[in-house]
Amino acid sequence: MARSPVTVRAAGPGDVATIRELWEGALRRAPIDEQLTDVATVVAQSAASDTQAVIVAEHDGQVAGAAFLLCSIMTPLNREPVVLVVAPHVFPSFQRRGVGTALMDAAARYAEQHGIAHLVTAAGADARDSNRFLARLAFSPVAILRVAPTATVRAKLGGRRGIAAVRLGGSSSRHIDRVLAARRGRRERVVG
């Protein structure tokens, strides 16, 4: 059985609801109307930009997948230009029909048009099929992106607050010196 052709095009306002459904897991947790507004904003900004695009892949005339493309840099420290391929998702009913390949091919053409030598994308650590697909396309893991709520990290660091003092803004090192001296004094009194 031959595959139906997959076409890739720029997303338009009429695609917003479908893209929101496709990207639901990648969007911020918010009511659907706010997510729709977020996606509509990204689609509109992309349509007016030379350095970003929202693309959709159609299979038999139906939107089957989408990705957000952004000309950027590797990291704030590594200024190598890259095209970020953000949220390349395919609806489960369209998987294994060439939709993901068409999206990544469009991303590679986009990078070439902008004279950019590298693509960067991400897949969930537990997304086995996605990671295998990306590996087959020569994407290799470079880093593990970890996310945690600030409050949770602060709670986990609770007992360690004074161990590593970080100066932010205009904090004086004298204050840190006084805190450390006070701690040394308390330890000496407890031991002696």
Secondary structure, DSSP 8 states (H G I E B T S, - for coil): -----EEEEE--GGGHHHHHHHTTTTS-S--HHHHHHHHHHHHHHHHT-SSEEEEEEEETTEEEEEEEEEEEES-SS---EEEEEEEEEE-GGGTTTTHHHHHHHHHHHHHHHTT---EEE---TT-HHHHHHHHHTT-----------HHHHHHHTGGGTTTS----TT--HHHHHHHHHHHHHHHHHHH-
